[in-house]
């Protein structure tokens, strides 16, 4: 069966739309997977750290607005994890 010009154009169009859509939104699942892997890795590392390598954060009551809890053991302070 010979390939006609319309089939080639259709294939190229579908290919470019697929590439465009992946560039538009395809990074998000990859980002979520990497984020989960990093959280799991940190949960393994933190309990093994010596106490002198941990940082205690003390906040004044007026600074509490800058603190946002994401999970019971994870927070963002001034929009930084």
C-alpha positions as CSV (number, residue, x, y, z in Angstrom):
1,X,0.0,0.0,0.0
2,X,1.6,3.3,-1.1
3,X,1.8,6.1,1.4
4,X,0.2,9.3,0.1
5,X,1.0,12.8,0.9
6,X,-2.1,13.3,3.2
7,X,-1.0,10.4,5.4
8,X,2.5,11.9,5.8
9,X,1.1,15.3,6.6
10,X,-1.3,13.8,9.2
11,X,1.5,11.8,10.8
12,X,3.8,14.9,11.0
13,X,0.9,17.0,12.4
14,X,0.1,14.4,15.1
15,X,3.8,14.1,15.9
16,X,4.3,17.8,16.4
17,X,1.1,18.2,18.4
18,X,2.2,15.3,20.7
19,X,5.7,16.9,21.2
20,X,4.2,20.3,21.9
21,X,1.7,18.9,24.4
22,X,4.5,17.0,26.2
23,X,6.6,20.1,26.4
24,X,3.6,22.0,27.7
25,X,2.5,19.5,30.4
26,X,4.6,16.4,30.3
27,X,7.2,17.6,32.7
28,X,4.6,17.7,35.6
29,X,4.3,13.9,36.1
30,X,8.1,13.7,36.0
31,X,8.4,16.5,38.6
32,X,5.9,14.8,40.9
33,X,7.8,11.5,40.7
34,X,11.1,13.2,41.5
35,X,9.5,15.1,44.4
36,X,8.2,11.9,45.9
37,X,11.6,10.3,45.5
38,X,13.3,13.2,47.2
39,X,10.8,13.2,50.1
40,X,11.4,9.5,50.7
41,X,15.1,10.0,50.6
42,X,15.0,12.8,53.1
43,X,12.8,10.8,55.4
44,X,15.5,8.1,55.4
45,X,18.4,10.6,55.9
46,X,17.0,13.0,58.6
47,X,16.7,10.3,61.4
48,X,20.4,9.4,60.9
49,X,21.7,13.0,61.2
50,X,23.6,13.9,64.4
51,X,21.9,16.5,66.6
52,X,24.6,19.0,65.9
53,X,23.7,19.1,62.2
54,X,20.1,19.9,62.9
55,X,18.8,23.4,63.0
56,X,16.3,24.7,65.5
57,X,14.0,27.4,64.1
58,X,12.5,29.8,66.5
59,X,9.8,32.2,65.3
60,X,8.2,35.2,66.8
61,X,4.4,35.3,66.8
62,X,4.4,37.9,64.1
63,X,6.4,35.6,61.8
64,X,3.9,32.8,62.0
65,X,2.1,34.2,59.0
66,X,5.2,33.3,56.9
67,X,5.0,29.7,58.0
68,X,2.7,27.3,56.1
69,X,2.5,23.6,57.0
70,X,2.3,21.2,54.0
71,X,2.3,18.0,56.0
72,X,2.7,17.2,59.7
73,X,6.5,17.1,59.2
74,X,7.0,19.5,56.3
75,X,6.6,23.2,56.1
76,X,7.3,26.3,54.0
77,X,8.8,29.4,55.5
78,X,8.7,32.6,53.4
79,X,7.8,30.4,50.4
80,X,11.0,28.3,50.8
81,X,10.8,24.6,51.8
